[in-house]
């Protein structure tokens, strides 16, 4: 964020404080706390399909709310076996740019893929607007999905269903960042699941 923008926010905060000092104290104290949001939904797609959409960080700027830039640093990719034969784990770093007019903010995210059931992303601390930011995706078969060994008619076979759990928690580096960006990131949190569902529909029908 530019120095001019920060000065503007300081001026706004001072003005609000002179007008309604009690209200300003309430706003600043609420903005300085951790924000946490979670959502769940059933997608009519397999875990593998949904996993590929969430893992495709390079394409986030095409469909994630307020994301205007997304770049994976291929040189940071590392793959390893998880313990107790739980599958393959992949790690990489990515730069994400969030635009909420008139501001644009960028930060580096450390992404961990635990195929095909869990994805965790953490912002590098003190490397952007976040003091702390963590998102978690967990994918599990829905209780209503077909998972039995009984033979099924191809005409009656239903699409797989996956229970998707999304959790995000974050804290900004400063009150000024929180004052400018809190509403934008709350919007991202509350519309994320719908955006990924729409992406699945576009890719898989």
C-alpha positions as CSV (number, residue, x, y, z in Angstrom):
1,X,0.0,0.0,0.0
2,X,1.4,3.4,-0.9
3,X,2.4,6.0,1.7
4,X,-0.2,8.4,0.2
5,X,-2.9,5.7,0.8
6,X,-1.8,5.1,4.3
7,X,-1.9,8.8,5.1
8,X,-5.4,9.0,3.7
9,X,-6.5,6.2,5.9
10,X,-4.9,7.9,9.0
11,X,-6.7,11.1,8.1
12,X,-10.0,9.2,7.8
13,X,-9.5,7.5,11.2
14,X,-8.6,10.7,12.9
15,X,-11.7,12.4,11.5
16,X,-13.9,9.6,12.6
17,X,-12.3,9.7,16.0
18,X,-13.1,13.4,16.4
19,X,-16.7,12.8,15.3
20,X,-17.5,9.6,17.2
21,X,-14.6,8.6,19.5
22,X,-16.6,5.8,21.1
23,X,-17.5,4.3,17.7
24,X,-14.0,4.5,16.4
25,X,-12.7,2.6,19.4
26,X,-15.2,-0.1,18.7
27,X,-14.3,-0.4,15.0
28,X,-10.5,-0.5,15.7
29,X,-10.8,-3.0,18.4
30,X,-12.9,-5.3,16.3
31,X,-10.7,-4.9,13.2
32,X,-7.5,-5.8,15.3
33,X,-8.8,-9.3,16.2
34,X,-8.5,-12.6,14.3
35,X,-11.2,-13.2,11.7
36,X,-12.3,-16.8,11.1
37,X,-14.9,-18.1,8.8
38,X,-15.9,-21.6,7.8
39,X,-18.4,-23.1,5.3
40,X,-19.4,-26.5,4.1
41,X,-21.3,-27.8,1.1
42,X,-21.9,-30.9,-1.0
43,X,-20.5,-30.8,-4.6
44,X,-21.8,-33.2,-7.2
45,X,-18.2,-34.0,-8.3
46,X,-15.5,-36.4,-7.2
47,X,-12.8,-35.5,-4.7
48,X,-10.2,-35.7,-7.4
49,X,-12.1,-33.2,-9.6
50,X,-12.5,-30.7,-6.8
51,X,-9.0,-31.2,-5.6
52,X,-7.7,-30.3,-9.1
53,X,-9.7,-27.1,-9.1
54,X,-8.5,-26.0,-5.6
55,X,-4.9,-27.0,-6.4
56,X,-4.8,-25.0,-9.7
57,X,-3.5,-21.8,-8.0
58,X,-2.2,-20.4,-11.2
59,X,-5.8,-20.0,-12.4
60,X,-7.2,-18.3,-9.3
61,X,-7.3,-14.9,-11.0
62,X,-9.9,-16.4,-13.4
63,X,-12.5,-17.2,-10.8
64,X,-11.6,-16.5,-7.2
65,X,-13.5,-13.3,-5.9
66,X,-11.3,-10.2,-5.9
67,X,-8.2,-12.2,-7.0
68,X,-6.5,-10.2,-9.8
69,X,-3.2,-12.1,-10.0
70,X,-2.0,-15.6,-9.2
71,X,1.4,-17.0,-10.0
72,X,2.9,-20.3,-8.8
73,X,6.7,-20.4,-8.5
74,X,7.5,-23.7,-10.2
75,X,11.1,-23.7,-8.8
76,X,9.6,-24.1,-5.3
77,X,7.7,-27.3,-6.0
78,X,8.6,-30.3,-3.8
79,X,7.0,-33.7,-3.6
80,X,7.3,-36.3,-0.8
81,X,5.6,-39.4,0.6
82,X,3.4,-38.7,3.6
83,X,3.8,-40.8,6.7
84,X,1.9,-44.1,7.3
85,X,1.3,-44.5,3.6
86,X,-1.3,-41.7,3.4
87,X,-0.3,-40.7,-0.1
88,X,1.7,-37.9,-1.8
89,X,2.3,-34.5,-0.4
90,X,3.3,-31.6,-2.7
91,X,4.4,-28.1,-1.6
92,X,5.0,-24.9,-3.5
93,X,4.9,-21.1,-3.1
94,X,2.6,-18.8,-5.0
95,X,2.1,-15.0,-5.2
96,X,-1.5,-13.8,-5.0
97,X,-2.7,-10.3,-5.8
98,X,-6.0,-9.1,-4.3
99,X,-7.7,-6.0,-5.7
100,X,-10.3,-4.1,-3.8
101,X,-10.5,-0.6,-5.4
102,X,-8.7,1.6,-5.0
103,X,-6.2,-0.8,-3.5
104,X,-4.2,-3.8,-4.7
105,X,-2.3,-6.0,-2.3
106,X,0.0,-8.9,-2.9
107,X,1.3,-11.6,-0.6
108,X,3.2,-14.9,-0.8
109,X,1.3,-18.1,0.1
110,X,2.9,-21.5,1.1
111,X,0.7,-24.2,-0.3
112,X,0.6,-27.9,0.8
113,X,-1.4,-30.4,-1.2
114,X,-2.3,-33.7,0.5
115,X,-3.8,-35.5,-2.4
116,X,-6.8,-36.1,-2.7
117,X,-8.4,-34.9,0.5
118,X,-6.7,-31.8,2.0
119,X,-5.2,-28.5,0.9
120,X,-3.6,-26.0,3.3
121,X,-2.3,-22.6,2.4
122,X,-0.5,-20.1,4.7
123,X,0.6,-16.6,4.0
124,X,4.3,-15.9,4.7
125,X,4.1,-13.9,7.9
126,X,5.1,-10.2,7.7
127,X,5.6,-10.5,4.0
128,X,2.6,-8.5,2.9
129,X,-0.6,-7.4,4.5
130,X,-1.1,-10.4,6.8
131,X,0.3,-11.1,10.2
132,X,-1.3,-14.4,9.9
133,X,-3.5,-16.1,7.3
134,X,-4.4,-19.7,6.8
135,X,-6.9,-21.5,4.6
136,X,-7.9,-25.2,4.8
137,X,-9.8,-27.3,2.3
138,X,-11.0,-30.7,3.4
139,X,-12.7,-33.1,0.9
140,X,-14.6,-36.3,2.0
141,X,-17.2,-38.5,0.4
142,X,-20.7,-37.3,1.1
143,X,-22.9,-39.7,3.2
144,X,-25.3,-39.7,0.3
145,X,-22.8,-40.6,-2.4
146,X,-22.8,-44.1,-3.9
147,X,-20.0,-46.0,-2.3
148,X,-21.3,-49.6,-2.0
149,X,-20.0,-52.6,-3.9
150,X,-23.5,-53.6,-5.0
151,X,-24.0,-53.6,-8.8
152,X,-25.8,-50.7,-10.1
153,X,-27.7,-50.1,-13.4
154,X,-25.7,-47.6,-15.6
155,X,-29.0,-45.8,-16.1
156,X,-29.5,-45.3,-12.4
157,X,-25.9,-44.5,-11.4
158,X,-25.7,-41.1,-9.8
159,X,-22.8,-38.7,-9.9
160,X,-20.3,-38.8,-7.0
161,X,-20.9,-36.3,-4.2
162,X,-18.2,-34.8,-2.1
163,X,-18.5,-32.9,1.2
164,X,-16.4,-29.8,1.0
165,X,-15.2,-27.9,4.1
166,X,-13.6,-24.5,3.7
167,X,-11.9,-22.7,6.6
168,X,-10.1,-19.3,6.6
169,X,-8.7,-17.3,9.4
170,X,-6.6,-14.2,9.1
171,X,-5.2,-11.2,11.0
172,X,-3.8,-8.1,9.3
173,X,-0.3,-6.6,10.0
174,X,-1.8,-3.3,11.0
175,X,-5.0,-1.5,12.0
176,X,-4.7,0.6,8.8
177,X,-4.6,-2.6,6.6
178,X,-7.5,-4.0,8.6
179,X,-9.5,-0.7,8.1
180,X,-9.0,-0.8,4.4
181,X,-9.2,-4.5,3.6
182,X,-11.4,-6.2,6.3
183,X,-14.6,-5.9,4.3
184,X,-13.0,-7.2,1.1
185,X,-11.6,-10.3,2.7
186,X,-14.8,-11.1,4.5
187,X,-16.5,-10.9,1.1
188,X,-13.9,-13.3,-0.3
189,X,-14.5,-15.7,2.6
190,X,-18.3,-15.7,2.2
191,X,-18.4,-16.2,-1.6
192,X,-15.5,-18.6,-2.0
193,X,-17.5,-21.9,-1.9
194,X,-19.9,-20.6,-4.5
195,X,-17.0,-19.5,-6.8
196,X,-15.3,-22.9,-6.7
197,X,-18.6,-24.7,-7.3
198,X,-19.2,-22.5,-10.4
199,X,-15.6,-23.3,-11.5
200,X,-16.3,-27.1,-11.2
201,X,-19.5,-26.6,-13.3
202,X,-17.6,-24.8,-16.0
203,X,-14.9,-27.4,-16.2
204,X,-16.9,-30.6,-15.7
205,X,-20.4,-29.7,-16.6
